Amino acid sequence: MFQSFLTIKEELHQRGSSFKEIGRDLGFSPGIVRDTAMGLRMNASVAEAISQRLGEPKSEIWPYYYRDNEQKLKRKPIKQ
């Protein structure tokens, strides 16, 4: 399970990707990609792209937003 936004960022970097690249590929700003990675504002397209690039299901990356079957939950994450 991914413990933090920084873990997601580091894992993407290790796989040769970045928030900027994902944003450019999808037509979004890197800020929207960052906000999705942090769980502040979930964008389905961005979440799917991050999930694919990391090779992990969305439910592993954002368990507070997605169930094991990738169905989006309605509740918001707990602020830390």
DAFENWO-V536677 format. One record per residue. N is the residue number from 1. OMEGA is omega in degrees with one decimal (NA if undefined). Layout:
N:OMEGA
N:OMEGA
This chain:
1:178.5
2:-173.8
3:-175.3
4:174.3
5:-178.8
6:177.1
7:178.2
8:-179.4
9:179.9
10:179.6
11:176.8
12:-179.7
13:179.1
14:179.3
15:176.0
16:-179.8
17:179.8
18:176.0
19:-179.2
20:179.8
21:178.9
22:178.5
23:179.8
24:-179.1
25:-176.5
26:-178.5
27:177.8
28:175.6
29:175.8
30:178.4
31:177.8
32:177.3
33:178.8
34:-179.4
35:176.9
36:179.4
37:179.8
38:-177.9
39:-179.2
40:-179.8
41:-175.8
42:174.6
43:-173.5
44:-179.5
45:180.0
46:179.4
47:179.0
48:179.5
49:178.1
50:-179.9
51:-179.9
52:-177.8
53:177.8
54:-178.5
55:-178.8
56:176.2
57:179.8
58:-179.8
59:175.8
60:-177.8
61:-179.0
62:-176.2
63:179.1
64:176.9
65:-174.6
66:173.6
67:178.4
68:-179.6
69:177.2
70:175.4
71:-177.9
72:175.9
73:-178.9
74:-176.4
75:-179.6
76:180.0
77:176.5
78:178.9
79:-178.0
80:NA
